[in-house]
Amino acid sequence: MLDKTKVLIALAMGFLSLVPAMADPTSQVGRLSYVSGSVSFNPGSLDEWTLASLNYPLSGGDQLWTAVGARAEVQLRSASVRLDSGTAFSFLDLDDQMIRLSLSQGSLYVDVRALDQGSIFEVDTPNAALTFVSAGKYRIDVSSRGETRIVVREGWAEVNAEGYVQNLNSGQSAILSGLNSNSFSMTSSPRTDRWESWCVTRDSLEDRALSDRHVSQDMIGAADLGANGTWVMSSSYGLVWTPSRVPAGWAPYRFGHWAWDEPWGWTWIDDASWGFAPFHYGRWIYLGDRWAWIPGAPAQRPIYAPALVVFIGGSGWNHSGGESIGWVALGPGEVYIPPYEVSVSYIQNINISCVTNINVQIIRNYAPERITYTNRGMPEGMTVVPREAFVSSRPTREVVIDVDRGEASRAPFMGMTAAIAPRRESIIARAPATPIARPPSGLSSRPVVSRQSASPAPVPFVQQQRALAQNPGRPLAPADIAAIRQQQNLSAPLPVRVLPQQAPDAKNDNAGAVPRGAAPQGTVPQTSAPREAVPQNSVPQASVPRAEEPRAVAPRPVAPSETSSNAAVAISLIATLKGSSFPDAEKRLAEARKVAGIQLDFNSISGGLATLKQALARADQDAASKNYDMALQSATSIRDRLSVLVNEIEAALRRPAPAQGQSPAQAPAQSPRRTPGRPSAP
């Protein structure tokens, strides 16, 4: 019998040998990780709204709408995006090089844990494009009138609008009004309201969960595992995870439904709140009396897969339940072969954490009957449903068919995709009994401004159906999509207005201009002020509130000659950290030591400062060695971590010390700062 790994690699190579070299799909996807209230979803290829499904993978062109009282969360590889009530949101681009979000109305809170070198993370609103320059926490509000407020709680961002660009650091906020002739005002950061407090709580939970290093932090959905299962060490497979609470008859890929999701094809949508990472990464195995998930060796960049299963049956396979289709979860050492066009290296990388000794070679005598899939004979290991239920995205648990092992063993092997052409209901499933909330008329098409060129709108599904039927189960290749776009004259872009390049100000000659992505010279990266909770009985404002009377800021012209280099930015940031940021932090720490009864862990703060100083010395050495990419990455991280330490010091200095004989818990609460235009605390 041929080695199973070699045989499956041969299948991959046989498929790849028939196609020319191509660009691999992205490893990035957005997971709808939280839904509360009425949240609606409009897939990019359909002009139709449906109820959003937990764990649905989102890609470019997909839209979300949160009705009154609703909230939603989307997890990315190194960030989380949260939507408040009344928010119209979409992905303009989502890949390894660019994340571009559109916010037409409502509120977004973006927690950026890390930025890939050379990548772009941008949020576009009706009158401004916000680019994140560093990791941090950012809030963006767009009122129904189109007024935009940007708040940088932590981090560093760049705001681009008609004719000017402005940098915002931690603790800074700006308001933009008007669509063509913008009014730009710098303001102090507003207090944290109840929705943002919820976002901060979600941040803390996610950060604590990701500190558990059993899997890569880049694995989407990994933060849900610790609270919903147990990690155990297996002598055969290493570290494995078992879910703690599952219904009777549970098995991998049994409680959920299938959906057609471009560009991946047939995709598994699991019902469980934790049901993302274990169904799009890793492998499953039956150990003792329960199922266990094997994450495999930590990979530097885990690659998303729509479903890690092998399909069995299909057209012509009839039994007591009629024409049906079944699937089995891939086990350890079993290679996954994507049904979409990929390169040889992609096959290696998507399997590398779970399959050892992947040596790419062509084995022409491929015989699928020689492969024995580990989980096929396990209890509940094979799930079978009617073919019609599969293609119409019916919940699997409602339609599963009992098939005896003998009949299952005779079912023909189909491959890594179901050879079934999708229909409209394969994308949006059945219409729900309750009405679907939709955004106000015209809101979805409200244009936003961007620094990037407008991406083409997704090709409508109806225009793809004929081609999809010719090769059932396989998504169309990018070249096929481009051909349909050209044949059907589908040139309409997404609703984006690209910001024009402006000529430099002749009088100013661009004096003092800040290069894109660079901090203004002579300025100190600011730390964010302590967050103050909003009283529970306060009511969120319908429009964008102003924290205080804004002061006008003269727009700075954008010169076409403006460029940013990592060398200049790294050197400037390191100099700022050495010259002012660290001395200021040490000065504030010394002042805190003089305050009697102050509630501050001085050993922890001092140790943190010492550690960051050592890291800064290494970043300085990297810059001296002209390793500017590493120097900039380190300096940005140091600045953000230093900001956290300074926040702790400032919060302790503002917190009143307990009176003599009084415990810290009995100390009186500090009166909240009175902010014009907002209700004060009782």
Stockholm file with secondary structure:
# STOCKHOLM 1.0

chainA/1-682         MLDKTKVLIALAMGFLSLVPAMADPTSQVGRLSYVSGSVSFNPGSLDEWTLASLNYPLSGGDQLWTAVGARAEVQLRSASVRLDSGTAFSFLDLDDQMIRLSLSQGSLYVDVRALDQGSIFEVDTPNAALTFVSAGKYRIDVSSRGETRIVVREGWAEVNAEGYVQNLNSGQSAILSGLNSNSFSMTSSPRTDRWESWCVTRDSLEDRALSDRHVSQDMIGAADLGANGTWVMSSSYGLVWTPSRVPAGWAPYRFGHWAWDEPWGWTWIDDASWGFAPFHYGRWIYLGDRWAWIPGAPAQRPIYAPALVVFIGGSGWNHSGGESIGWVALGPGEVYIPPYEVSVSYIQNINISCVTNINVQIIRNYAPERITYTNRGMPEGMTVVPREAFVSSRPTREVVIDVDRGEASRAPFMGMTAAIAPRRESIIARAPATPIARPPSGLSSRPVVSRQSASPAPVPFVQQQRALAQNPGRPLAPADIAAIRQQQNLSAPLPVRVLPQQAPDAKNDNAGAVPRGAAPQGTVPQTSAPREAVPQNSVPQASVPRAEEPRAVAPRPVAPSETSSNAAVAISLIATLKGSSFPDAEKRLAEARKVAGIQLDFNSISGGLATLKQALARADQDAASKNYDMALQSATSIRDRLSVLVNEIEAALRRPAPAQGQSPAQAPAQSPRRTPGRPSAP
#=GR chainA/1-682 SS CCCHHHHHHHHHHHHHTTSCCCCCCCSCCEEEEEEESCEEEECTTCSCCEECCTTCEECTTCEEEECTTCEEEEECSSEEEEECTTEEEEEEEESSSEEEEEEEEEEEEEEECCCCTTCEEEEECSSCEEEECSSEEEEEEECTTCCEEEEEEESEEEEEETTEEEEEETTEEEEEECSSSCEEEEEECCCBCHHHHHHHHHHHHHHHHHTSTTSCTTSTTGGGTGGGEEEEEETTTEEEEEESCCCTTCCTTCSEEEEEETTTEEEEEESSTTCSHHHHSSEEEEETTEEEEECCSCCSSCCCCSCCEEEEEEEEEEETTEEEEEEEECCTTCCCCCSSCCCHHHHHHHHTTTCSCCCCCCCSCCCGGGCCCGGGGSTTCEEEEEHHHHHTTCCHHHHCCCCCHHHHHTSCEEESSCCCCCCTHHHHCSCCSSCCCCCCTTSTTCCEEESSCCCBCCCCHHHHHHHHHHSTTCCCCHHHHHHHHHHTTCCCBCSEEECCCCCCCTTTTTTTCCCTTCCCTTCCCCCCCCCCBCCTTCCCCSSCCCSSCCEECCCCCCCTTCCCCHHHHHHHHHHHIIIIIHHHHHHHHHHHHTSTTCCCCHHHHHHHHHHHHHHHHHHHHHHHTTCHHHHHHHHHHHHHHHHHHHHHHHHHHHSCCCCTTCCGGGSCCCCCCCCTTSCCCC
#=GC SS_cons         CCCHHHHHHHHHHHHHTTSCCCCCCCSCCEEEEEEESCEEEECTTCSCCEECCTTCEECTTCEEEECTTCEEEEECSSEEEEECTTEEEEEEEESSSEEEEEEEEEEEEEEECCCCTTCEEEEECSSCEEEECSSEEEEEEECTTCCEEEEEEESEEEEEETTEEEEEETTEEEEEECSSSCEEEEEECCCBCHHHHHHHHHHHHHHHHHTSTTSCTTSTTGGGTGGGEEEEEETTTEEEEEESCCCTTCCTTCSEEEEEETTTEEEEEESSTTCSHHHHSSEEEEETTEEEEECCSCCSSCCCCSCCEEEEEEEEEEETTEEEEEEEECCTTCCCCCSSCCCHHHHHHHHTTTCSCCCCCCCSCCCGGGCCCGGGGSTTCEEEEEHHHHHTTCCHHHHCCCCCHHHHHTSCEEESSCCCCCCTHHHHCSCCSSCCCCCCTTSTTCCEEESSCCCBCCCCHHHHHHHHHHSTTCCCCHHHHHHHHHHTTCCCBCSEEECCCCCCCTTTTTTTCCCTTCCCTTCCCCCCCCCCBCCTTCCCCSSCCCSSCCEECCCCCCCTTCCCCHHHHHHHHHHHIIIIIHHHHHHHHHHHHTSTTCCCCHHHHHHHHHHHHHHHHHHHHHHHTTCHHHHHHHHHHHHHHHHHHHHHHHHHHHSCCCCTTCCGGGSCCCCCCCCTTSCCCC
//
